[in-house]
Amino acid sequence: MAGTKAGGLKARDRNLAKDPNFYAKIGAKGGKNGRTGGFAANPELARIAGAKGGRISRRTKKVVS
C-alpha cells in the first residue's frame, strides 16, 4: 500500500509505536540544520533590502489626481 493515504497512516502509526517522539526529533534536526538566520535575525538588513527593492521596482508610480 505504499504511496496511498492508508499506507501513510499505517507508517505514521508504526513510527509512533516505535518512538513516541519520532516526528519531534525529525523537526528538531531540521531546525538545528538551519544556517540562514533570515531577516527576523537582522531587522536593519531587512530595511536595507526593502529599500533596494523599492528603488528598482518595475511598477509605475501612482498618479494622484
C-alpha positions as CSV (number, residue, x, y, z in Angstrom):
1,M,0.0,0.0,0.0
2,A,2.9,2.3,-0.4
3,G,2.1,5.7,-1.7
4,T,-1.6,5.8,-0.6
5,K,-3.2,7.7,2.3
6,A,-3.9,4.4,4.1
7,G,-0.3,3.3,3.7
8,G,0.9,6.7,5.1
9,L,-1.4,6.4,8.1
10,K,0.0,2.9,8.8
11,A,3.5,4.1,8.5
12,R,2.7,7.0,10.9
13,D,1.2,4.6,13.4
14,R,4.2,2.3,13.2
15,N,6.7,5.1,13.6
16,L,4.9,6.5,16.7
17,A,4.6,2.9,18.2
18,K,8.4,2.6,17.9
19,D,9.2,6.1,19.2
20,P,6.6,8.5,20.5
21,N,8.9,11.4,19.8
22,F,9.7,10.3,16.2
23,Y,8.3,13.4,14.5
24,A,9.6,15.8,17.2
25,K,13.1,14.5,16.6
26,I,12.9,15.0,12.9
27,G,11.7,18.6,13.3
28,A,14.5,19.3,15.8
29,K,17.1,18.1,13.3
30,G,15.7,20.3,10.6
31,G,15.7,23.3,12.9
32,K,19.3,22.8,14.0
33,N,20.5,22.5,10.4
34,G,19.3,26.0,9.6
35,R,22.1,28.4,8.7
36,T,20.5,31.4,7.1
37,G,19.2,33.4,10.1
38,G,17.0,35.4,7.7
39,F,15.5,38.9,8.1
40,A,14.0,38.1,11.5
41,A,17.5,37.9,12.9
42,N,18.5,41.3,11.5
43,P,15.8,43.9,11.0
44,E,18.3,46.5,9.7
45,L,19.2,44.2,6.9
46,A,15.6,43.8,6.1
47,R,15.1,47.6,5.9
48,I,18.1,48.0,3.6
49,A,16.9,45.1,1.3
50,G,13.4,46.6,1.1
51,A,14.7,50.0,0.2
52,K,16.8,48.5,-2.6
53,G,13.8,46.6,-3.9
54,G,11.7,49.8,-3.8
55,R,14.3,51.7,-5.9
56,I,14.5,49.1,-8.6
57,S,10.7,48.4,-8.7
58,R,9.2,47.9,-12.2
59,R,5.8,49.2,-11.1
60,T,4.7,52.6,-12.4
61,K,4.2,55.4,-9.9
62,K,0.7,56.0,-8.7
63,V,-0.7,59.2,-10.1
64,V,-2.8,61.2,-7.6
65,S,-5.4,63.4,-9.3
